[in-house]
Every structure is written in structure tokens, then in C-alpha cells.
Amino acid sequence: MERENVLSEELASFRQEWAEELYDNENENVIKIQDEEQLQEISTEEEKAVEMFIKATKLEKEGNFNAAVVFYREAIKLFPDVEFKVADYQSKQQETIEADEKEEEETHQNQSLENFNFEELTKQLALMHVTGLCSPNLPQTITHISALPSELLVNIIRWVVSKELDMKSLSQFSLACKWFYICARDEELWKIICLRTWGMKCCAPKKYQNSWQRMFVERPHLRFDGVYISENTYVRAGEQSVDSFYKPFHLVVYYKYLRFFSDGRCIILTSADELKTTIQSLKSPPYRDPHIYVGYYRMTGEKTVNIFYSYSTKPNKWEIQRKKRKNQNFVVKNTCEHNYFMQLELQNTKKSKNNKLQWVDFICKTKNNLHDTTSENTIEWQVYKPFIFSRVKSYTSSTDSYLSLY
């Protein structure tokens, strides 16, 4: 009996301890669940705040400032330090994108190496003739292009490239067949391209394994098949309301354009008109827009671009009439000559090479012919955004110029 009483007491104590442990575990699980729910609520609030902040920045870029302010306020209410959270979110997103791109590139390279057939490559290279012809796949009723000699095909390629140096069309032309590919890699052709690009400062391609094509690809140079555009903004005060309580402000967007030619000329234009109409006005002379100035550029060093252009101003017609009344022999002269000197640095972007022109210096010299005085001013170029290149297909859709040294 005593033994049974001892066992029953031990069993009762064990059950009591087990019940207490279960109660403690349940409390801990409840606390954990509550903490997790609070963390989830905090994380969802942060995500909502980040989404609202990003949406507000997009609306601000589009010019919808009223809606942007509403989203900014809501984001700050949800999470006061949302700006730092957005920066962390964007950096993490960029890191994940770069990691995914790197992984895709590695897998693509591995797949290409696995599927690469060296025997087929050797057969294809054996069929390539430097002086040879291409063969038609289908029977022809007229003379096929393969009847042309290689020298004549190279001359056709020079028309494709033209003086605008349309390298995009040249690369597309070389994809037609192996014969076109070989003729498009002619070193004499690439020598003329390099001489047109750098002029007298084009040295022999010793640094580039004596390859003119390699020199054009790797050496920094300006592009001629499009236009460099700088998008700028400023705030202009509007008219005050009747009760003098409300005064609007206007965000003005305007563009600066630079188009370069292989003969050393360039076109400069500042306009607030639409991009399409303005870009078409820069296609070919005569330029109808009176604000288009023709200047000259030179490259000093590898990446520095110097641009010079000028224009003159005449007295207005009322001043001319007044002076003619006083003096009948009065001759109209240019009262002021404005000479501008721009210095830019050629840089690369993530999308392409030689795609960006960064401001370095901007100087204006004004000469007053009537008073015989000269003044020099440094324009605040820091407020201008860099020029970004945009290819224009219409500039090279047709050509009337032949690629040559002159």
C-alpha cells in the first residue's frame, strides 16, 4: 500500500509539472504569434509606404505635383523614415536584378558552349572566300548579285555607310551572307571610316593590334547617326491672383540639341518645342529655324570635345530709321558679336558606348562693334543636364554622299 501511495504521489506531481510546461509553451506560442503578427503589420505598412513614395516620385516626374504631394504625405504618415527605406529597397532590387542577369548570362554561355559544334564551324570557315562569291539558294531568272566582283561590292558598302557613318546599317548589311560579312570587314574600308572620324589626328592603329576596325570599336568617338539631347527645366512665376493670395508657378521644360557631322561641323539648337518636329528640322540644310547655329568642333585628347559657334545681332528697325534720319549715309552694321565656346567630355552609359556628353566649361565672349568693347562671361553650365545620344533613323534612311576621305 505504501508503495502504491508513493507511485500515485509521483504520478500526480509529474502530471502537475507536465500541465505547467504545456501552459508555459502555449503562452510562449501566443506571444510569438502576436510578435509575428505585429512584425507582419509593420512590414506591410513599410511596403505600402514605399509603394506610395515611389508612385509620388513618378507623378512628380510627370509634372503632376498635386497628386505627388498627397502620396508623399500618406507615405510619411505610414512610415516617417520612408526615404531611407526606399533607398535600401532600390539598392536591394538592383542587386537582385544584376544577380539574375549574371546568372542568366552564365547559363546562356554554358548552353552555347555545350551546343557548340566545332566541326560545323570549320566547315563554314572553309566555305568562306575572301575574294569569292555567294551562291543563290533558288534558281534566278535575272542576274544575281554574286555576279559582281568584290571590289564593286565594297563600293556599294561605302554608299551604305555614307559620310554620316551609318555603322548600324553596315552591321545589318554584313548579316546577309558570308561574302557580305567578309567585304564589310575590309581593312581599307575601316581605315577610311577612322580617318573620317578623327581626321588628321587619326594615328596608325598600333595600340589596337594594327586593326582599323578594332580601333573604331574601342577608341572613344562621336556618333553621327543621330543627335545628342539635353533635357532641362526651370520654374517660372505666373500671374498673381486677384486677391493676391495665390501665385502659380510653371515648370518649363526645354531641350538643347547637338548634332555632329564628320566634316568637323556641328549644329546647336535650344528649343522648347516637341522632340519630333525639332529633330526633323535638324535633318539637312537649309535650316529654317533662325535659332539653329552652325558651329565647329574638335576633339582634344581621347574624350574632350571643344565646340565653337557665333552669331551677330543687328539694331532693331526703329533704331535704324532714327539713325538714317540723322545721317542718310548710315550703313547698318552688326552691333554685337557673340562667340560661344563649349567644352564637353565624352562618356559611356549603361546602354551603349559614346552615348553621353558631360559639361566641362561654357564661355561667352561678346564684342560691341559700336563702342569697340569686349566682355567675357562664364555661363553657369552646372545647371544644365548632360547630353544623351538618341539615334534618328530618318537621318540615314537615304543618302546622297559617298564614303571617302574628302
LOPA-173169 format. One line per field, with one value per residue (C-alpha): residue in one letter; residue number from 1; y, z, x. Coordinates in Angstrom, 1 decimal. Layout:
N
aa: c(A / ...)
i: c(NUM / ...)
Y: c(Y / ...)
Z: c(Z / ...)
X: c(X / ...)
This chain:
406
aa: c(M / E / R / E / N / V / L / S / E / E / L / A / S / F / R / Q / E / W / A / E / E / L / Y / D / N / E / N / E / N / V / I / K / I / Q / D / E / E / Q / L / Q / E / I / S / T / E / E / E / K / A / V / E / M / F / I / K / A / T / K / L / E / K / E / G / N / F / N / A / A / V / V / F / Y / R / E / A / I / K / L / F / P / D / V / E / F / K / V / A / D / Y / Q / S / K / Q / Q / E / T / I / E / A / D / E / K / E / E / E / E / T / H / Q / N / Q / S / L / E / N / F / N / F / E / E / L / T / K / Q / L / A / L / M / H / V / T / G / L / C / S / P / N / L / P / Q / T / I / T / H / I / S / A / L / P / S / E / L / L / V / N / I / I / R / W / V / V / S / K / E / L / D / M / K / S / L / S / Q / F / S / L / A / C / K / W / F / Y / I / C / A / R / D / E / E / L / W / K / I / I / C / L / R / T / W / G / M / K / C / C / A / P / K / K / Y / Q / N / S / W / Q / R / M / F / V / E / R / P / H / L / R / F / D / G / V / Y / I / S / E / N / T / Y / V / R / A / G / E / Q / S / V / D / S / F / Y / K / P / F / H / L / V / V / Y / Y / K / Y / L / R / F / F / S / D / G / R / C / I / I / L / T / S / A / D / E / L / K / T / T / I / Q / S / L / K / S / P / P / Y / R / D / P / H / I / Y / V / G / Y / Y / R / M / T / G / E / K / T / V / N / I / F / Y / S / Y / S / T / K / P / N / K / W / E / I / Q / R / K / K / R / K / N / Q / N / F / V / V / K / N / T / C / E / H / N / Y / F / M / Q / L / E / L / Q / N / T / K / K / S / K / N / N / K / L / Q / W / V / D / F / I / C / K / T / K / N / N / L / H / D / T / T / S / E / N / T / I / E / W / Q / V / Y / K / P / F / I / F / S / R / V / K / S / Y / T / S / S / T / D / S / Y / L / S / L / Y)
i: c(1 / 2 / 3 / 4 / 5 / 6 / 7 / 8 / 9 / 10 / 11 / 12 / 13 / 14 / 15 / 16 / 17 / 18 / 19 / 20 / 21 / 22 / 23 / 24 / 25 / 26 / 27 / 28 / 29 / 30 / 31 / 32 / 33 / 34 / 35 / 36 / 37 / 38 / 39 / 40 / 41 / 42 / 43 / 44 / 45 / 46 / 47 / 48 / 49 / 50 / 51 / 52 / 53 / 54 / 55 / 56 / 57 / 58 / 59 / 60 / 61 / 62 / 63 / 64 / 65 / 66 / 67 / 68 / 69 / 70 / 71 / 72 / 73 / 74 / 75 / 76 / 77 / 78 / 79 / 80 / 81 / 82 / 83 / 84 / 85 / 86 / 87 / 88 / 89 / 90 / 91 / 92 / 93 / 94 / 95 / 96 / 97 / 98 / 99 / 100 / 101 / 102 / 103 / 104 / 105 / 106 / 107 / 108 / 109 / 110 / 111 / 112 / 113 / 114 / 115 / 116 / 117 / 118 / 119 / 120 / 121 / 122 / 123 / 124 / 125 / 126 / 127 / 128 / 129 / 130 / 131 / 132 / 133 / 134 / 135 / 136 / 137 / 138 / 139 / 140 / 141 / 142 / 143 / 144 / 145 / 146 / 147 / 148 / 149 / 150 / 151 / 152 / 153 / 154 / 155 / 156 / 157 / 158 / 159 / 160 / 161 / 162 / 163 / 164 / 165 / 166 / 167 / 168 / 169 / 170 / 171 / 172 / 173 / 174 / 175 / 176 / 177 / 178 / 179 / 180 / 181 / 182 / 183 / 184 / 185 / 186 / 187 / 188 / 189 / 190 / 191 / 192 / 193 / 194 / 195 / 196 / 197 / 198 / 199 / 200 / 201 / 202 / 203 / 204 / 205 / 206 / 207 / 208 / 209 / 210 / 211 / 212 / 213 / 214 / 215 / 216 / 217 / 218 / 219 / 220 / 221 / 222 / 223 / 224 / 225 / 226 / 227 / 228 / 229 / 230 / 231 / 232 / 233 / 234 / 235 / 236 / 237 / 238 / 239 / 240 / 241 / 242 / 243 / 244 / 245 / 246 / 247 / 248 / 249 / 250 / 251 / 252 / 253 / 254 / 255 / 256 / 257 / 258 / 259 / 260 / 261 / 262 / 263 / 264 / 265 / 266 / 267 / 268 / 269 / 270 / 271 / 272 / 273 / 274 / 275 / 276 / 277 / 278 / 279 / 280 / 281 / 282 / 283 / 284 / 285 / 286 / 287 / 288 / 289 / 290 / 291 / 292 / 293 / 294 / 295 / 296 / 297 / 298 / 299 / 300 / 301 / 302 / 303 / 304 / 305 / 306 / 307 / 308 / 309 / 310 / 311 / 312 / 313 / 314 / 315 / 316 / 317 / 318 / 319 / 320 / 321 / 322 / 323 / 324 / 325 / 326 / 327 / 328 / 329 / 330 / 331 / 332 / 333 / 334 / 335 / 336 / 337 / 338 / 339 / 340 / 341 / 342 / 343 / 344 / 345 / 346 / 347 / 348 / 349 / 350 / 351 / 352 / 353 / 354 / 355 / 356 / 357 / 358 / 359 / 360 / 361 / 362 / 363 / 364 / 365 / 366 / 367 / 368 / 369 / 370 / 371 / 372 / 373 / 374 / 375 / 376 / 377 / 378 / 379 / 380 / 381 / 382 / 383 / 384 / 385 / 386 / 387 / 388 / 389 / 390 / 391 / 392 / 393 / 394 / 395 / 396 / 397 / 398 / 399 / 400 / 401 / 402 / 403 / 404 / 405 / 406)
Y: c(0.0 / 2.4 / 1.7 / 2.4 / 5.7 / 6.8 / 6.0 / 7.8 / 10.9 / 10.8 / 10.4 / 13.4 / 15.6 / 14.5 / 15.5 / 18.8 / 19.6 / 18.5 / 20.7 / 23.7 / 23.1 / 22.9 / 26.2 / 27.9 / 26.6 / 27.8 / 31.3 / 31.4 / 30.3 / 33.0 / 35.7 / 34.5 / 34.6 / 38.1 / 39.3 / 37.8 / 39.5 / 42.8 / 42.4 / 41.5 / 44.6 / 46.7 / 45.2 / 45.7 / 49.3 / 49.8 / 48.2 / 50.4 / 53.5 / 52.5 / 51.9 / 55.3 / 57.1 / 55.5 / 56.4 / 60.0 / 60.3 / 59.1 / 61.6 / 64.4 / 63.5 / 63.6 / 67.1 / 66.1 / 67.9 / 67.9 / 64.2 / 63.6 / 65.7 / 63.6 / 60.3 / 61.8 / 62.8 / 59.3 / 57.6 / 59.7 / 59.1 / 55.3 / 55.3 / 58.5 / 57.2 / 56.1 / 57.9 / 55.7 / 52.6 / 53.4 / 53.8 / 50.4 / 48.9 / 50.2 / 49.1 / 45.6 / 45.4 / 46.5 / 43.8 / 41.1 / 42.3 / 42.2 / 38.8 / 37.4 / 38.9 / 37.5 / 34.0 / 34.1 / 35.2 / 32.3 / 29.8 / 31.1 / 30.8 / 27.3 / 26.3 / 27.8 / 26.0 / 22.7 / 23.1 / 24.5 / 22.3 / 22.9 / 20.6 / 22.6 / 25.8 / 24.6 / 23.6 / 27.0 / 28.7 / 26.5 / 27.8 / 31.5 / 33.0 / 36.4 / 37.1 / 34.7 / 34.9 / 34.0 / 31.3 / 31.7 / 29.2 / 29.4 / 29.5 / 33.0 / 34.5 / 37.7 / 38.4 / 37.5 / 39.8 / 37.1 / 38.0 / 41.3 / 41.4 / 42.0 / 45.5 / 46.6 / 45.3 / 47.2 / 50.4 / 49.6 / 49.2 / 52.7 / 54.0 / 52.1 / 53.7 / 57.2 / 60.3 / 60.1 / 56.9 / 54.7 / 51.8 / 50.2 / 49.7 / 48.3 / 45.7 / 44.7 / 44.5 / 42.1 / 39.7 / 38.8 / 36.2 / 35.2 / 37.1 / 40.4 / 39.7 / 39.4 / 42.5 / 44.5 / 43.7 / 45.1 / 47.0 / 49.7 / 50.5 / 50.7 / 52.9 / 55.5 / 55.3 / 56.0 / 58.9 / 60.4 / 60.1 / 61.5 / 63.4 / 64.3 / 63.1 / 59.6 / 57.7 / 54.2 / 51.5 / 50.1 / 50.1 / 48.1 / 45.1 / 47.0 / 46.7 / 49.7 / 48.1 / 47.3 / 50.9 / 52.3 / 50.0 / 50.5 / 54.1 / 56.9 / 58.8 / 60.9 / 59.5 / 61.0 / 58.9 / 60.8 / 63.8 / 64.5 / 65.9 / 67.7 / 67.9 / 70.9 / 72.5 / 75.8 / 77.3 / 80.4 / 82.5 / 83.0 / 85.9 / 86.7 / 86.1 / 89.0 / 88.6 / 88.4 / 85.2 / 82.7 / 82.9 / 79.9 / 78.6 / 76.9 / 74.2 / 74.9 / 72.1 / 72.9 / 70.9 / 71.6 / 69.7 / 68.9 / 67.1 / 66.4 / 65.8 / 64.0 / 67.1 / 69.0 / 70.9 / 70.7 / 72.2 / 73.8 / 74.5 / 75.3 / 74.9 / 74.1 / 72.6 / 68.9 / 66.5 / 65.0 / 68.3 / 69.7 / 66.6 / 66.7 / 70.3 / 69.3 / 66.7 / 68.7 / 72.3 / 74.8 / 75.2 / 77.3 / 77.8 / 81.1 / 79.7 / 76.9 / 77.8 / 76.1 / 75.7 / 73.7 / 71.1 / 69.5 / 66.6 / 67.2 / 64.1 / 61.0 / 62.3 / 66.1 / 67.8 / 71.6 / 73.4 / 76.9 / 78.9 / 82.5 / 84.8 / 88.6 / 90.9 / 93.9 / 97.1 / 97.0 / 98.7 / 101.7 / 102.4 / 102.1 / 104.5 / 107.0 / 106.9 / 107.1 / 110.3 / 111.9 / 110.5 / 109.5 / 107.7 / 105.4 / 101.8 / 99.1 / 97.1 / 94.3 / 95.9 / 92.8 / 89.6 / 86.7 / 84.0 / 80.8 / 78.1 / 74.8 / 72.1 / 68.6 / 65.2 / 62.1 / 59.3 / 55.9 / 54.9 / 51.5 / 51.1 / 52.0 / 53.5 / 57.1 / 57.9 / 60.8 / 64.3 / 65.8 / 69.6 / 70.8 / 74.6 / 77.1 / 80.6 / 83.6 / 86.4 / 89.5 / 92.2 / 95.5 / 97.0 / 100.4 / 101.0 / 98.8 / 96.9 / 93.2 / 91.3 / 87.6 / 85.7 / 82.2 / 80.7 / 78.6 / 75.2 / 73.3 / 73.9 / 72.1 / 68.3 / 66.2 / 65.4 / 61.9 / 60.4 / 59.4 / 57.6 / 59.0 / 56.6 / 59.3 / 60.8 / 57.7 / 56.3 / 57.7 / 59.1 / 61.2 / 61.1 / 58.5 / 57.4 / 59.0 / 61.0 / 64.3)
Z: c(0.0 / 0.9 / -2.5 / -4.3 / -2.4 / -3.3 / -7.0 / -7.1 / -5.5 / -8.1 / -10.9 / -9.6 / -9.3 / -12.8 / -14.2 / -12.5 / -13.9 / -17.4 / -17.2 / -16.2 / -19.0 / -21.5 / -20.2 / -20.5 / -24.0 / -25.0 / -23.6 / -25.5 / -28.7 / -28.2 / -27.6 / -30.7 / -32.8 / -31.6 / -32.3 / -35.8 / -36.5 / -35.3 / -37.5 / -40.4 / -39.8 / -39.6 / -42.8 / -44.7 / -43.6 / -44.7 / -48.1 / -48.6 / -47.6 / -50.1 / -52.9 / -52.2 / -52.2 / -55.5 / -57.0 / -55.8 / -57.4 / -60.8 / -60.6 / -59.8 / -62.9 / -65.0 / -63.7 / -61.5 / -58.4 / -56.5 / -56.7 / -55.8 / -52.6 / -51.5 / -51.9 / -50.2 / -47.1 / -46.9 / -47.2 / -44.4 / -42.2 / -42.5 / -42.1 / -41.2 / -42.4 / -45.8 / -47.8 / -46.3 / -46.7 / -50.4 / -50.9 / -49.3 / -51.3 / -54.7 / -53.9 / -53.0 / -56.1 / -58.3 / -56.7 / -57.3 / -61.0 / -61.5 / -59.9 / -62.1 / -65.2 / -64.3 / -63.7 / -67.0 / -68.8 / -67.3 / -68.1 / -71.7 / -72.1 / -70.7 / -73.0 / -76.0 / -75.2 / -74.8 / -78.1 / -80.0 / -82.9 / -83.8 / -86.8 / -88.3 / -87.7 / -89.5 / -92.5 / -92.6 / -92.4 / -95.2 / -97.4 / -96.8 / -99.7 / -99.2 / -102.9 / -103.6 / -104.3 / -102.6 / -104.3 / -104.7 / -102.9 / -105.5 / -109.3 / -110.7 / -113.8 / -113.6 / -112.8 / -109.2 / -107.0 / -106.8 / -110.4 / -109.1 / -108.2 / -104.6 / -105.4 / -106.7 / -103.6 / -101.4 / -103.3 / -102.6 / -98.9 / -99.0 / -100.1 / -97.3 / -94.7 / -96.4 / -94.9 / -91.9 / -90.9 / -90.6 / -88.8 / -87.8 / -91.5 / -92.1 / -89.4 / -90.8 / -94.3 / -93.1 / -91.8 / -95.2 / -96.2 / -95.6 / -98.7 / -97.4 / -94.0 / -95.4 / -97.6 / -94.7 / -92.7 / -95.4 / -93.6 / -96.3 / -95.7 / -91.9 / -92.5 / -94.3 / -91.6 / -88.9 / -90.9 / -91.3 / -87.6 / -86.2 / -89.2 / -89.2 / -85.5 / -86.5 / -85.9 / -87.0 / -85.0 / -83.3 / -79.9 / -81.3 / -82.8 / -86.1 / -86.8 / -88.0 / -87.1 / -83.6 / -83.2 / -84.2 / -81.8 / -78.8 / -79.2 / -77.9 / -80.8 / -81.5 / -83.2 / -86.4 / -87.0 / -84.5 / -82.1 / -78.6 / -76.4 / -73.0 / -71.2 / -68.8 / -66.6 / -64.8 / -62.7 / -64.0 / -61.8 / -63.1 / -62.8 / -59.3 / -58.5 / -57.9 / -54.1 / -54.2 / -52.2 / -54.9 / -57.2 / -59.5 / -60.7 / -64.1 / -64.7 / -68.1 / -70.0 / -72.8 / -74.8 / -76.1 / -79.2 / -80.7 / -84.0 / -85.3 / -88.8 / -89.9 / -91.7 / -88.4 / -88.4 / -85.8 / -85.2 / -81.9 / -81.1 / -77.9 / -78.2 / -76.1 / -79.0 / -79.3 / -79.9 / -83.2 / -85.0 / -83.7 / -84.6 / -88.2 / -88.6 / -87.9 / -90.8 / -93.6 / -94.8 / -95.4 / -91.7 / -91.4 / -87.7 / -87.1 / -83.7 / -85.3 / -85.2 / -87.2 / -85.3 / -85.5 / -83.1 / -82.5 / -80.2 / -78.0 / -76.3 / -76.2 / -74.7 / -74.7 / -77.3 / -78.0 / -79.8 / -81.1 / -82.7 / -83.0 / -84.2 / -84.6 / -83.6 / -85.5 / -84.3 / -84.5 / -87.3 / -85.2 / -84.2 / -87.9 / -89.1 / -86.4 / -87.3 / -91.1 / -90.5 / -88.8 / -91.3 / -94.8 / -95.4 / -92.4 / -93.0 / -91.0 / -89.1 / -86.7 / -83.3 / -81.2 / -82.0 / -79.6 / -79.6 / -77.6 / -76.5 / -75.1 / -73.7 / -73.1 / -72.1 / -74.0 / -71.6 / -71.8 / -70.4 / -69.3 / -72.6 / -75.1 / -75.6 / -76.5 / -75.5 / -73.2 / -73.3 / -69.8 / -69.4 / -68.5 / -69.4 / -71.2 / -72.0 / -74.0 / -75.4 / -76.6 / -78.8 / -79.2 / -82.5 / -81.9 / -78.7 / -79.5 / -76.2 / -75.4 / -72.4 / -71.4 / -69.2 / -67.9 / -68.2 / -65.3 / -67.0 / -63.8 / -64.1 / -67.5 / -67.7 / -69.8 / -73.4 / -74.1 / -77.6 / -79.5 / -82.8 / -85.6 / -88.3 / -90.8 / -90.8 / -92.5 / -94.3 / -97.6 / -98.7 / -101.5 / -100.2 / -100.8 / -98.1 / -99.0 / -97.4 / -98.8)
X: c(0.0 / 2.8 / 4.4 / 1.2 / 0.7 / 4.3 / 3.7 / 0.4 / 2.0 / 4.9 / 2.3 / 0.3 / 3.4 / 4.5 / 1.1 / 1.2 / 4.7 / 3.6 / 0.5 / 2.6 / 5.0 / 2.2 / 0.7 / 4.1 / 4.6 / 1.1 / 1.9 / 5.2 / 3.5 / 0.8 / 3.5 / 5.4 / 2.3 / 1.5 / 5.0 / 4.9 / 1.6 / 3.0 / 6.1 / 3.9 / 1.8 / 4.9 / 6.3 / 3.1 / 2.9 / 6.5 / 5.8 / 2.7 / 4.7 / 7.5 / 4.9 / 3.3 / 6.6 / 7.7 / 4.4 / 4.8 / 8.2 / 6.8 / 3.9 / 6.4 / 8.5 / 5.3 / 4.5 / 1.5 / 2.7 / -0.7 / -1.2 / 2.5 / 2.2 / -0.8 / 1.1 / 4.2 / 2.1 / 0.4 / 3.8 / 5.3 / 2.3 / 2.6 / 6.4 / 8.3 / 11.7 / 10.4 / 13.1 / 15.9 / 13.7 / 13.2 / 16.9 / 17.5 / 14.7 / 16.0 / 19.6 / 18.4 / 16.2 / 19.1 / 21.4 / 18.8 / 18.4 / 22.1 / 22.4 / 19.6 / 21.2 / 24.6 / 23.0 / 21.1 / 24.3 / 26.3 / 23.6 / 23.4 / 27.2 / 27.2 / 24.4 / 26.1 / 29.3 / 27.5 / 25.7 / 28.7 / 29.8 / 33.5 / 33.3 / 30.4 / 32.3 / 35.4 / 33.2 / 31.6 / 35.0 / 36.3 / 33.4 / 34.2 / 36.1 / 37.8 / 37.6 / 34.8 / 31.1 / 27.9 / 25.7 / 21.9 / 19.7 / 16.9 / 17.1 / 17.3 / 15.7 / 17.8 / 21.4 / 22.3 / 24.4 / 27.0 / 28.0 / 29.5 / 33.2 / 34.2 / 35.7 / 32.3 / 30.5 / 32.9 / 31.9 / 28.2 / 29.1 / 30.6 / 27.3 / 25.6 / 28.0 / 27.9 / 29.5 / 27.1 / 29.0 / 25.9 / 27.5 / 24.1 / 23.3 / 26.8 / 26.3 / 22.9 / 24.4 / 27.1 / 24.5 / 23.1 / 25.7 / 29.4 / 30.6 / 28.9 / 30.4 / 34.0 / 33.6 / 32.2 / 35.4 / 37.7 / 40.5 / 40.7 / 37.1 / 37.6 / 40.7 / 38.5 / 35.9 / 38.6 / 40.1 / 36.6 / 36.0 / 39.3 / 40.7 / 44.4 / 44.7 / 43.9 / 47.2 / 48.1 / 46.2 / 49.3 / 47.6 / 44.7 / 46.7 / 47.0 / 43.3 / 41.3 / 38.0 / 39.2 / 40.4 / 37.0 / 35.1 / 37.4 / 38.5 / 36.1 / 34.5 / 31.4 / 28.4 / 26.9 / 23.8 / 21.6 / 21.5 / 22.7 / 19.9 / 20.0 / 16.6 / 16.5 / 13.8 / 13.3 / 10.5 / 8.7 / 6.4 / 2.9 / 0.5 / -0.8 / -4.5 / -6.9 / -6.9 / -3.1 / -3.3 / -2.5 / 0.5 / 1.1 / 4.5 / 5.1 / 7.6 / 9.1 / 10.9 / 13.3 / 15.9 / 19.4 / 20.4 / 23.8 / 24.3 / 27.8 / 29.0 / 32.1 / 33.5 / 34.0 / 30.7 / 28.0 / 24.5 / 23.4 / 19.8 / 17.8 / 14.1 / 11.0 / 9.1 / 8.2 / 11.1 / 9.8 / 9.4 / 12.6 / 14.7 / 13.3 / 14.3 / 17.9 / 18.0 / 19.5 / 20.0 / 18.6 / 17.7 / 14.6 / 14.7 / 16.6 / 17.8 / 19.8 / 23.5 / 26.2 / 29.5 / 32.7 / 34.1 / 37.5 / 38.4 / 41.4 / 42.8 / 40.7 / 37.4 / 37.4 / 35.2 / 35.6 / 32.7 / 32.8 / 29.9 / 28.9 / 26.2 / 25.7 / 22.9 / 21.7 / 19.9 / 16.1 / 14.3 / 13.2 / 16.8 / 17.9 / 15.2 / 16.1 / 19.8 / 19.1 / 17.1 / 20.1 / 22.6 / 21.5 / 24.8 / 24.2 / 25.2 / 23.6 / 26.3 / 26.2 / 26.3 / 27.3 / 29.2 / 28.6 / 31.2 / 30.5 / 33.0 / 31.7 / 33.8 / 32.3 / 33.6 / 32.6 / 31.4 / 29.7 / 26.3 / 25.0 / 23.1 / 25.9 / 29.3 / 30.0 / 26.4 / 26.9 / 28.4 / 29.1 / 29.6 / 33.0 / 33.0 / 30.8 / 32.2 / 30.6 / 32.7 / 30.7 / 32.1 / 30.3 / 31.3 / 29.7 / 31.5 / 34.5 / 34.3 / 34.8 / 33.5 / 33.9 / 31.4 / 31.3 / 27.9 / 26.6 / 26.9 / 26.3 / 22.5 / 22.4 / 22.0 / 24.4 / 23.7 / 22.4 / 22.6 / 19.5 / 19.7 / 17.5 / 16.6 / 15.5 / 19.0 / 20.4 / 17.3 / 18.6 / 22.0 / 23.4 / 27.0 / 29.7 / 32.2 / 35.5 / 38.3 / 37.1)
